[in-house]
Amino acid sequence: ISFISPTLPNASNTSQNSLIINFTLTGLANNITLEWNYTTNESVETGNGSYYKNKSDLSDGNYTYRILANHTARGGWNYSETRLVRIDTLYPNGSFSEGSLANGTMQNSTSAIINITSSESLANATLNWNGTHYLMYGNGTEWHLNRTGLSDGNYSYFAYITDLVNNTNITETRALYIDATTPSIYALLIYNITNESATVYFNASENVNATSYYGFSTGAMLNTSNSTSFSISKNISLLSLLPASAYYTKLKVCDWAYNCIYSSNYSFTTSQIEQFNLSANSSYQINATSANATITISAINASSWSLNISTSQTSQNNFSIGGMNETGVQKFIYINASSNVSEAPFSALLYIYYNETEISALGINESTMRLFKFNSSNSSWVKYDSPRGGVNTDSNYVWANTTSFSEWSAGGKLLNGNSCTLNASCSSGFCNQSTFLCGPVPVNVETTTQTASTASTSSSSTSSSGGGAPAGGGSSSSSLSLGVSSGKKSYYFTRKNTVFSDLKITKITIFLKNNDTKAIEDFEYREEIPSSAANSSESVIFALSPDRTEEGSIIGVWKFSHLLPGESIEINYNLSGKIYKITNFNSSITLLGEKESKNIFLLAPKNASINETTTLRATLFGISPAAAIPITLISPLGREKTFYTDEKGEASFVAEYYGEYKATAAGANAVATIRILLPQAPQAEPQKEITPQLPPAQPAPQEEEQQEGTFAPALILFSLLTAAFIMYLLKKKKEKR
């Protein structure tokens, strides 16, 4: 007795709930049965010289069977081999087990452990990691895989699990977020320093929380102030400080993955409070040393009263002196009297002294200097002009005659007549109270255009600062157009500056925009920062690192492969300290030239289907991928579309029309044609593609004569044979007569 196909081999596993058992036997037998699971004997069917039995609707489990046969006349039984089969119609269930990362884990480690447990033994398990498959290791119900060397980013993963009978299922999908990069701290600034508080401001390279440690020495910074929310810039208040005291502070900054960094130690000194206790009906002259001011007070009709005076470099109120072409010195004096003074009439003559060199550096006309007092009733700054106030340019002080106390500052008109208004948006994350938008053009640039004599020669457009318009004390913006030509092509850029300046840092943002109707390819932007603004590379922080720097002044050079029409590039950098005048900042744009002709090879399929993705490939010299190459695609309707190759040199499109698409690449020596075919009706046999045949080449004249000479004898022989055959037929006709 022999089992034959399609009977399963012994010890088989199957996901089908039915079996076909086929067998043959030699010799005579009239009693043939199937013994199923050692318990039942079932009859079998016969046909086509063999025997068979179909078993259906089987439950999951293990089964044994064999065939029994005998001949009643001869007696005796014979048995086949006993076979085992395992029925498994259920899909395996898998789950992430102990040691695996929880779903949504955020970590700074660059590795991940994935453990899988299954409800039954598996033949294999495969991890789908961001769309890429990795074979897992293990046996039975336990499988695992370790992923290492992971980059920062977001990941999703799940596992395919397959049991011994090829039933396949998938696990849940989990997410993992990796950030192993330590944040950086930029533009740390301590401002709003009063006699009892200060504010620490900073920018970070990513969203962070922060803790400020502070105290009287670097080894005893025992006080802390926290900001637990995550943001890219922060203000942290340091409170309950002592007046006229030196403090040290440092920051601990952490991102959401707990990558942390400590800043350097910074120091600051709180302002001094000068207190004066006065009696009624007396006149006093008070020299406030901390404010560099003198106050003459007369006729205070109060039994007793007190006066506090302190200074700061930032305002407690939104400082906008309001007048056109005016700016402030960014120093503030607070004079607070006891409450009973407001009930008694008095007058005070206030003198505040200034530094003439500082006023000149700010670009202020000294003769226009005046005192300004904050009016809390309408939140405005009031200028004390003649006859209530003025300036003494010989003794370098401004003065005001007042009948009330408040916050005071000084300011004047700019020499060059530029207007200044308060930048009230405070979009940078903190509002320096002395921030101004000074304009209209803080960087006075002039543009020239140079035209190259040939297309292969680079050309550039250069702009530079003019007469040195002051940066004022805050944020400003300007724009200019740059025209660059190369051969027969002309390109038009727009360059816009935004300048923000305070006491500690100057932030410059450059927006470079393609104002043309066509893409600009392969160009270089060059920014020269004069030594007057930055004396070393350490004093410049670039947000977008330049491709190189050059000697002399600090020069940053950025290369760009292309800039689409209307697209902008943003370049940011910070300078240490306040820039009072923006002069000798030079910028230029240079076209690096088109790709040399016939260097780019464009590969495309001959045929493609509609509504399917078709990929074009550009290579340099037919070898290496050519990235950032513009490809122009022309549809059968004549419509053009330009797109760029990726780092693999590939660019894809989806055809919307039947017919021929033509693709050209910059620097390519041929046009690629892609035929979008109509759907073909079903054919009994596939049609062979017809290959166009070229016409045969014309033979040389001597070959023609040789062919004619060879043909003549054959023609004569054919004529003789034809004549002989006709004569034979005539002869036969006569004989019949």
C-alpha positions as a printed Julia matrix, in Angstrom:
737×3 Matrix{Float64}:
   0.0     0.0     0.0
   1.59    3.34   -1.13
   0.4     6.9    -0.55
   0.48    9.12   -3.64
  -0.02   12.85   -4.37
  -1.8    14.97   -3.3
  -1.54   13.16    0.04
   0.5    15.32    2.46
   3.87   13.97    3.63
   4.09   12.52    7.09
   4.18   15.04    9.98
   2.8    17.84    7.81
   1.27   21.08    9.04
  -1.57   22.65    7.11
  -3.91   25.61    7.46
  -6.64   23.8     5.47
  -9.46   22.09    7.35
  -9.76   19.32    4.76
  -7.51   16.49    3.5
  -7.3    14.33    0.39
  -5.76   10.88    1.04
  -4.76    9.06   -2.17
  -3.09    5.63   -2.36
  -2.48    2.6    -4.56
  -2.1    -1.07   -3.72
  -0.7    -4.13   -5.42
  -2.25   -7.59   -5.23
  -5.86   -8.52   -4.6
  -7.98   -7.02   -1.87
 -11.71   -6.76   -1.42
 -11.82   -5.14    2.02
 -10.06   -1.72    2.12
 -10.61    0.84    4.91
  -9.13    4.05    6.34
  -8.22    3.88   10.02
  -8.64    7.46   11.38
  -7.06    8.43   14.68
  -6.84    4.73   15.69
 -10.57    4.76   16.46
 -12.68    4.51   13.32
 -12.51    2.55   10.11
 -14.0     4.3     7.11
 -14.65    3.1     3.62
 -12.67    4.53    0.69
 -13.5     5.42   -2.89
 -11.85    4.12   -6.06
 -11.2     5.69   -9.44
  -8.58    5.96  -12.19
  -6.62    2.99  -10.86
  -6.18    4.38   -7.34
  -8.1     4.79   -4.11
  -8.91    7.98   -2.22
 -10.67    9.38    0.81
 -11.66   13.01    1.39
 -11.79   14.31    4.96
 -13.46   17.73    5.45
 -14.63   20.12    8.19
 -11.75   19.09   10.42
 -11.15   20.95   13.65
  -7.71   22.28   14.57
  -5.57   19.56   16.08
  -3.31   16.54   15.42
  -4.57   13.53   13.44
  -3.14   10.07   12.54
  -4.28    7.73    9.8
  -3.35    4.54    7.9
  -4.87    2.2     5.27
  -5.92   -1.44    6.07
  -6.5    -4.02    3.28
  -7.19   -7.82    3.02
  -8.8   -10.47    0.75
 -11.48  -12.51    2.49
 -10.72  -15.63    0.46
  -7.04  -15.51    1.11
  -7.12  -14.08    4.62
  -4.56  -11.83    6.3
  -4.35   -8.05    6.6
  -1.79   -5.58    5.36
  -1.2    -2.06    6.68
   0.22    1.14    5.21
   2.58    3.38    7.16
   0.94    5.54    9.82
   0.97    9.26    8.95
   0.54   12.34   11.17
  -0.99   15.69   10.13
  -1.52   18.89   12.12
  -4.48   21.14   11.24
  -4.08   24.83   12.19
  -6.52   27.34   10.71
  -6.03   30.05   13.37
  -3.81   33.13   12.91
  -1.1    33.61   15.54
  -1.48   36.47   18.0
   1.67   38.46   18.76
   2.42   41.24   21.21
   5.41   43.31   22.32
   6.76   41.73   25.47
   8.83   42.81   28.47
  11.94   44.76   27.55
  10.35   46.43   24.54
   9.91   50.19   24.44
   6.45   51.46   25.3
   4.38   52.99   22.53
   5.2    56.7    22.04
   8.54   56.48   23.87
  10.68   59.64   23.62
  14.34   58.95   24.33
  17.87   60.21   23.75
  19.3    56.71   23.23
  20.12   55.71   19.65
  19.12   52.06   20.09
  15.84   50.18   20.55
  15.07   46.65   21.77
  12.04   44.91   20.25
  10.77   41.69   21.88
   7.78   39.72   20.53
   5.76   36.97   22.2
   3.37   34.83   20.13
   0.36   32.71   21.08
   1.92   29.74   19.23
   5.23   28.63   17.78
   6.34   30.66   14.79
   8.21   29.77   11.65
   9.56   33.33   11.38
   8.99   36.95   12.46
   9.82   40.09   10.46
  10.05   43.65   11.8
   8.67   46.46    9.65
  10.76   49.49   10.7
   9.66   52.68    8.93
   8.76   50.57    5.88
  11.99   48.53    5.81
  11.86   44.84    6.74
  14.32   43.19    9.14
  14.32   39.46   10.0
  13.92   38.88   13.72
  15.75   36.23   15.75
  14.28   33.56   17.99
  12.35   30.3    18.03
   9.08   28.95   19.34
   7.0    31.81   20.76
   9.83   34.26   21.65
  11.46   36.53   19.03
  13.6    39.66   19.28
  15.68   42.26   17.39
  17.95   45.1    18.53
  18.09   48.26   16.36
  21.23   50.34   16.91
  22.85   53.45   15.47
  19.53   55.23   14.98
  19.45   58.85   13.89
  17.29   61.56   15.42
  13.74   61.36   14.13
  10.34   59.7    14.37
   9.95   55.96   13.86
   6.99   53.59   13.59
   7.25   49.8    13.67
   5.28   46.55   13.85
   6.02   42.85   13.26
   4.75   40.26   10.8
   4.46   36.86   12.54
   4.03   33.58   10.62
   3.19   30.25   12.25
   4.26   26.77   11.18
   1.43   26.4     8.65
   2.06   29.83    7.1
  -0.77   31.69    8.85
   0.46   35.3     9.05
  -0.66   38.1    11.35
   0.71   41.49   12.45
   1.23   43.09   15.84
   0.12   46.56   16.88
   2.04   49.54   15.47
   4.21   51.47   17.9
   5.89   54.87   17.68
   9.34   55.9    18.86
  10.83   59.41   18.95
  14.61   59.76   19.18
  16.48   62.97   19.97
  20.09   62.41   20.91
  21.23   65.94   20.07
  22.05   68.3    22.92
  20.39   71.71   22.54
  22.47   74.86   22.1
  22.0    78.16   23.9
  22.18   81.43   21.98
  21.95   85.09   22.92
  21.84   84.76   26.7
  20.96   88.14   28.1
  20.34   89.43   31.65
  18.1    92.48   31.61
  15.39   94.25   33.63
  17.86   94.46   36.5
  16.33   96.32   39.43
  17.18   96.53   43.09
  15.31   93.29   43.83
  14.88   91.32   40.58
  16.37   90.5    37.2
  15.3    88.59   34.07
  17.37   86.0    32.2
  16.54   85.69   28.5
  17.95   83.2    26.0
  17.28   81.5    22.67
  17.78   77.78   22.16
  18.25   75.62   19.08
  15.04   73.7    19.86
  12.13   73.71   22.32
  13.48   73.38   25.87
  12.64   73.9    29.51
  15.13   75.64   31.78
  16.31   76.16   35.33
  18.31   79.19   36.41
  20.66   78.69   39.38
  21.8    81.9    41.08
  23.61   83.09   44.18
  26.38   85.28   45.53
  29.26   83.15   44.17
  29.85   80.53   41.47
  30.19   77.88   44.17
  27.03   78.82   46.04
  24.26   79.24   43.47
  21.66   77.79   45.85
  18.56   79.56   44.55
  16.62   78.31   41.53
  13.96   79.62   39.19
  12.25   77.22   36.78
  10.4    77.38   33.5
   8.87   73.94   32.92
   7.08   74.61   29.64
   8.88   73.89   26.36
   9.7    76.75   24.0
  12.57   77.97   21.84
  13.07   81.23   23.78
  12.46   82.02   27.42
  12.39   84.72   30.06
  13.19   83.51   33.59
  12.61   85.89   36.48
  15.05   85.99   39.4
  13.22   87.4    42.42
  13.85   88.43   46.04
  17.3    89.81   45.28
  19.19   92.2    47.53
  19.91   95.73   46.26
  23.41   96.77   45.21
  24.6    93.14   45.29
  26.7    91.1    42.87
  25.03   87.85   41.71
  26.12   84.87   39.61
  23.79   82.73   37.55
  23.9    79.83   35.11
  21.28   77.92   33.15
  20.44   74.26   32.84
  18.53   73.73   29.59
  16.91   70.39   28.63
  14.88   69.28   25.62
  11.94   66.85   25.77
  14.29   63.84   25.49
  16.26   65.15   28.5
  19.36   66.11   26.55
  20.72   68.8    28.87
  23.38   71.47   28.71
  24.69   73.99   31.24
  25.55   77.54   30.26
  28.62   79.41   31.41
  28.46   81.46   34.6
  27.13   85.0    34.19
  27.27   87.87   36.67
  25.18   90.97   37.25
  24.72   93.57   39.97
  21.37   94.74   41.26
  20.71   98.47   41.31
  21.14  100.59   44.4
  18.26  102.24   46.2
  18.94  105.65   47.69
  16.42  106.61   50.37
  15.92  110.11   51.72
  13.73  110.99   54.73
  12.52  114.57   54.6
  10.51  116.92   56.83
   7.75  119.36   55.98
   7.96  122.85   54.55
  11.63  122.56   53.61
  13.68  122.72   50.45
  16.31  120.1    49.65
  18.96  119.39   47.07
  19.5   115.63   46.72
  22.5   114.13   44.95
  21.42  110.64   43.82
  24.75  108.97   43.06
  23.23  105.76   41.7
  21.22  107.79   39.18
  23.92  110.32   38.36
  21.23  112.9    39.05
  20.51  115.9    41.24
  17.0   116.7    42.5
  16.11  120.06   43.99
  12.82  119.87   45.93
  10.96  122.81   47.44
   7.81  123.48   49.51
   6.66  119.99   50.43
   3.67  120.62   52.71
   3.69  117.3    54.56
   4.62  116.41   58.09
   7.22  113.87   56.97
   7.87  111.96   53.77
  10.42  109.76   52.04
  11.91  109.46   48.56
  13.43  106.35   46.9
  15.66  106.56   43.82
  16.98  103.61   41.76
  18.25  103.0    38.21
  18.05  100.34   35.52
  19.05   99.77   31.91
  15.58   98.51   31.02
  12.16  100.01   31.53
   9.37   98.69   33.71
   6.99  100.08   31.11
   6.75   99.83   27.34
   9.25  102.53   26.42
   8.15  104.48   23.33
   8.99  108.16   23.37
   6.6   108.59   20.46
   8.19  111.47   18.58
   9.34  111.13   15.01
  13.07  110.67   14.47
  13.7   110.24   18.21
  15.37  107.48   20.18
  16.33  106.88   23.8
  19.54  106.31   25.72
  18.21  103.09   27.29
  18.81  104.19   30.87
  15.98  104.64   33.34
  15.55  106.3    36.73
  12.76  105.43   39.15
  11.75  108.08   41.7
   9.07  107.0    44.16
   7.77  109.2    46.95
   5.7   108.17   49.93
   1.94  108.24   49.43
   1.33  111.42   51.48
   3.38  113.47   48.98
   0.63  113.22   46.37
  -1.69  114.98   48.82
   0.65  117.93   49.27
   1.71  120.48   46.65
   5.38  120.44   45.73
   7.75  121.16   42.87
  11.0   119.44   41.96
  13.8   120.33   39.59
  15.45  117.16   38.21
  18.89  117.12   36.61
  20.15  113.91   34.94
  23.67  113.8    33.55
  24.69  112.01   30.33
  27.89  110.9    28.63
  28.58  112.93   25.48
  30.48  110.07   23.8
  27.57  107.7    24.33
  25.09  110.2    22.86
  27.29  110.6    19.78
  27.58  106.83   19.34
  23.79  106.57   19.38
  23.61  109.09   16.53
  21.58  111.58   18.64
  21.71  115.31   18.08
  22.87  116.51   21.53
  21.0   119.81   21.34
  17.69  117.93   21.06
  18.16  115.87   24.25
  15.2   116.04   26.67
  13.8   114.23   29.7
  10.75  111.93   29.32
   8.41  110.92   32.15
   6.06  107.95   32.1
   2.41  108.91   32.53
   0.66  105.94   34.1
  -2.85  107.32   33.45
  -2.59  106.82   29.68
   0.6   104.65   29.47
   2.53  107.25   27.48
   5.88  108.99   27.74
   5.72  112.76   28.1
   8.56  114.94   26.82
   9.6   117.85   29.05
  10.38  120.54   26.53
  10.78  124.29   27.05
   9.78  125.92   29.32
   9.38  122.82   31.56
  12.64  121.19   30.52
  15.74  121.37   28.36
  19.39  120.46   27.98
  22.68  121.98   29.07
  25.23  120.87   26.45
  28.11  122.53   28.31
  27.55  120.65   31.57
  26.03  117.54   29.83
  22.73  117.23   31.64
  19.04  117.29   30.82
  16.56  118.84   33.22
  12.84  118.95   33.98
  10.62  120.9    36.39
   7.94  118.54   37.67
   5.19  118.35   40.28
   5.04  114.53   40.33
   7.43  111.59   40.38
   7.54  108.52   38.15
   9.91  106.67   35.83
  12.24  108.87   33.81
  14.53  108.49   30.81
  16.31  110.68   28.26
  16.34  110.8    24.48
  16.71  112.99   21.43
  16.41  113.29   17.68
  18.61  111.3    15.31
  21.19  113.16   13.31
  20.26  111.54    9.96
  16.52  112.07   10.31
  15.51  108.39   10.19
  12.22  107.71   11.94
  11.93  105.34   14.87
   8.75  103.73   16.18
   8.28  101.11   18.83
   8.3    97.48   17.68
   5.25   96.46   19.71
   4.79   92.95   18.26
   7.54   91.39   20.4
   7.4    88.35   18.13
  10.91   87.23   19.08
   9.65   85.92   22.41
  10.62   88.78   24.72
  10.0    92.48   24.61
  13.1    94.53   25.3
  11.43   97.7    26.47
  13.87   99.83   24.51
  13.39   98.01   21.22
  12.79  100.29   18.24
  12.0    99.79   14.6
  14.32  102.31   13.01
  14.08  103.04    9.36
  13.22  103.37    6.68
  16.51  101.8     5.57
  19.03  100.99    8.32
  21.41   99.45    5.78
  21.64  101.91    2.93
  22.68   99.69    0.02
  23.31  100.44   -3.61
  23.14   97.75   -6.28
  25.21   97.37   -9.42
  24.88   94.73  -12.13
  27.74   93.14  -14.02
  27.16   91.22  -17.25
  29.47   88.36  -18.17
  30.8    88.2   -21.71
  30.15   84.46  -22.07
  27.68   82.04  -20.57
  30.39   80.01  -18.87
  31.81   83.0   -17.02
  30.44   83.65  -13.54
  28.83   86.99  -12.88
  27.76   88.61   -9.66
  25.77   91.47   -8.23
  27.21   93.3    -5.24
  25.53   95.48   -2.65
  27.17   97.36    0.18
  26.16   99.68    2.97
  26.27  103.36    2.23
  26.54  106.25    4.64
  26.03  104.22    7.75
  22.49  104.62    8.93
  22.29  103.86   12.65
  20.85  100.62   13.85
  19.08  102.77   16.39
  18.42  100.47   19.26
  16.29   97.78   17.88
  14.66   96.0    14.99
  14.74   97.26   11.43
  14.24   95.99    7.92
  15.09   96.9     4.35
  14.99   95.32    0.93
  16.78   95.73   -2.38
  16.79   94.14   -5.81
  19.81   92.37   -7.23
  20.07   91.76  -10.97
  22.49   89.13  -12.23
  23.04   88.17  -15.86
  24.93   85.3   -17.45
  25.08   84.94  -21.22
  21.53   85.39  -22.55
  19.86   84.79  -19.18
  19.03   87.41  -16.55
  17.95   86.73  -12.98
  16.39   89.06  -10.42
  16.74   88.62   -6.67
  15.28   90.53   -3.75
  17.41   90.77   -0.59
  15.72   91.94    2.61
  17.46   92.71    5.9
  15.94   92.6     9.35
  18.18   93.95   12.13
  17.42   93.61   15.84
  19.85   95.19   18.29
  19.94   95.56   22.06
  22.69   96.03   24.6
  24.06   92.49   24.42
  23.43   91.18   20.92
  22.62   92.17   17.36
  20.55   89.73   15.32
  20.64   90.01   11.54
  18.26   88.09    9.26
  18.67   88.04    5.48
  15.81   86.95    3.22
  17.03   86.12   -0.3
  14.09   85.76   -2.71
  13.94   84.73   -6.37
  11.78   87.44   -7.91
  12.12   85.94  -11.38
   9.74   83.73  -13.34
  12.3    80.95  -13.74
  14.43   78.88  -11.4
  17.93   80.11  -10.54
  20.49   77.34  -10.42
  23.88   76.84   -8.84
  24.7    80.19   -7.23
  26.67   81.52   -4.27
  25.72   84.17   -1.71
  28.55   86.02    0.06
  28.13   88.18    3.2
  31.05   90.28    4.49
  30.89   91.37    8.13
  33.34   94.2     8.85
  35.82   94.03   11.71
  34.06   96.97   13.35
  31.04   94.72   13.91
  32.85   91.43   14.66
  36.53   91.19   15.44
  36.7    87.37   15.45
  34.71   84.39   14.21
  33.87   83.55   17.85
  31.73   86.7    18.03
  29.46   85.48   15.2
  26.88   82.72   15.59
  25.49   81.42   12.28
  22.09   79.72   12.35
  22.71   78.4     8.81
  26.38   77.39    8.69
  28.17   78.81    5.64
  29.94   76.5     3.19
  33.19   78.32    3.93
  34.61   81.47    5.52
  37.3    83.75    4.1
  40.12   85.74    5.66
  40.16   89.47    6.28
  36.81   90.6     7.48
  34.57   87.75    8.56
  33.04   86.51    5.3
  30.43   83.79    5.1
  29.8    82.03    1.79
  26.7    79.92    1.17
  26.18   77.79   -1.96
  22.73   76.86   -3.22
  21.83   74.41   -5.97
  18.62   76.14   -7.0
  15.99   78.66   -6.01
  12.51   78.29   -7.49
  10.45   81.3    -8.65
   9.03   83.12   -5.62
  11.04   80.92   -3.22
  13.07   82.5    -0.38
  16.16   81.46    1.55
  16.62   82.75    5.11
  20.11   83.3     6.55
  20.5    84.31   10.21
  23.48   85.28   12.31
  24.07   86.98   15.66
  26.79   89.45   16.6
  27.99   90.0    20.14
  27.16   93.45   21.48
  25.12   96.35   20.21
  25.78   97.73   16.72
  25.12  101.46   16.71
  25.91  102.07   13.05
  25.63   99.52   10.24
  28.41  100.33    7.81
  30.69   98.37    5.47
  28.45   95.31    5.36
  28.9    93.93    1.82
  26.96   91.22    0.03
  27.2    89.63   -3.39
  25.55   86.92   -5.46
  27.6    84.93   -7.96
  26.27   82.53  -10.57
  28.59   79.55  -10.66
  27.72   78.78  -14.28
  25.53   76.19  -15.96
  26.47   72.54  -15.95
  28.84   71.81  -18.83
  27.01   70.56  -21.92
  26.82   66.82  -22.58
  27.83   65.91  -19.01
  24.31   64.95  -17.91
  22.74   61.73  -19.14
  18.96   61.46  -18.76
  17.5    57.94  -18.54
  13.78   57.35  -19.04
  11.56   54.36  -19.9
  10.37   54.18  -23.51
   6.81   53.26  -22.55
   4.69   53.96  -19.48
   1.07   53.83  -18.38
  -1.29   56.61  -17.54
  -1.86   57.51  -13.85
   1.21   55.52  -12.82
   4.45   56.94  -11.41
   7.24   57.2   -13.97
  10.8    57.79  -12.74
  13.51   59.66  -14.65
  17.18   59.36  -13.68
  19.95   61.89  -14.29
  23.59   60.83  -14.07
  26.85   62.71  -14.41
  28.89   61.26  -17.28
  26.51   58.28  -17.09
  28.11   57.13  -13.82
  27.19   58.98  -10.62
  23.74   60.37   -9.69
  23.22   64.02  -10.61
  21.27   65.73   -7.83
  19.35   69.05   -8.02
  19.18   68.92  -11.83
  16.17   70.79  -13.27
  14.11   68.61  -15.61
  11.56   70.17  -17.93
   8.68   67.89  -18.92
   6.44   68.72  -21.89
   3.09   66.92  -22.03
   1.3    65.86  -25.26
  -0.78   69.04  -24.85
   2.36   71.19  -24.82
   2.19   72.02  -21.11
   5.56   72.45  -19.35
   6.48   71.49  -15.81
   9.91   71.83  -14.15
  11.04   69.72  -11.2
  14.37   68.72   -9.68
  16.19   65.43   -9.14
  16.74   64.23   -5.58
  19.98   63.05   -4.0
  19.67   59.78   -5.95
  19.43   61.71   -9.2
  15.77   60.7    -9.56
  12.62   62.67  -10.34
   9.14   61.24  -10.82
   5.89   62.3   -12.44
   2.43   60.87  -13.06
   1.18   61.05  -16.66
  -2.31   62.48  -17.09
  -2.6    62.23  -20.89
  -2.0    59.6   -23.58
   0.71   60.3   -26.11
   4.36   61.34  -26.0
   5.96   63.18  -23.09
   9.35   64.81  -23.75
  11.86   65.41  -20.93
  14.98   67.58  -21.06
  17.59   68.17  -18.36
  19.99   71.07  -17.94
  23.34   69.97  -19.33
  21.92   66.91  -21.11
  22.69   66.28  -24.77
  19.45   64.51  -25.72
  15.7    64.67  -25.24
  14.04   61.67  -23.58
  10.68   60.59  -25.04
   8.21   58.57  -22.98
   5.18   57.08  -24.71
   2.05   56.83  -22.58
   0.2    53.9   -24.13
  -3.52   53.29  -24.52
  -4.89   50.26  -22.63
  -4.67   47.11  -24.83
  -7.67   44.8   -25.37
  -7.12   41.16  -24.29
  -5.32   39.14  -27.0
  -5.11   35.37  -27.52
  -1.42   35.8   -28.09
   0.73   38.79  -27.22
   1.46   40.96  -30.22
   5.06   41.27  -31.21
   6.46   44.76  -31.14
   7.15   45.98  -34.68
  10.69   47.2   -34.96
  11.11   49.91  -37.6
  13.48   48.75  -40.35
  15.9    51.07  -42.05
  15.85   51.02  -45.92
  18.63   48.84  -47.44
  21.79   50.62  -48.43
  22.17   51.36  -52.15
  24.87   49.14  -53.79
  27.82   50.66  -55.57
  27.53   51.12  -59.41
  30.01   48.33  -60.24
  27.96   45.93  -58.15
  24.84   46.78  -60.26
  26.67   45.93  -63.52
  27.91   42.69  -62.04
  24.37   41.68  -60.98
  22.98   42.48  -64.49
  25.7    40.37  -66.17
  24.93   37.41  -63.95
  21.18   37.61  -64.73
  21.44   37.62  -68.67
  22.45   33.9   -69.3
  19.63   32.68  -67.1
  17.11   34.73  -69.12
  18.34   33.24  -72.46
  18.14   29.68  -71.08
  14.58   30.27  -69.85
  13.53   31.55  -73.33
  14.99   28.47  -75.14
  13.22   26.05  -72.79
   9.91   27.86  -73.28
  10.25   27.67  -77.12
  11.11   23.93  -77.0
   8.03   23.23  -74.85
   5.75   25.07  -77.3
   7.18   23.09  -80.28
   6.58   19.86  -78.35
   2.92   20.71  -77.83
   2.44   21.53  -81.58
   3.98   18.2   -82.61
   1.61   16.25  -80.32
  -1.36   18.08  -81.8
  -0.39   17.06  -85.39
   0.01   13.4   -84.37
  -3.54   13.31  -82.99
  -4.89   14.55  -86.34
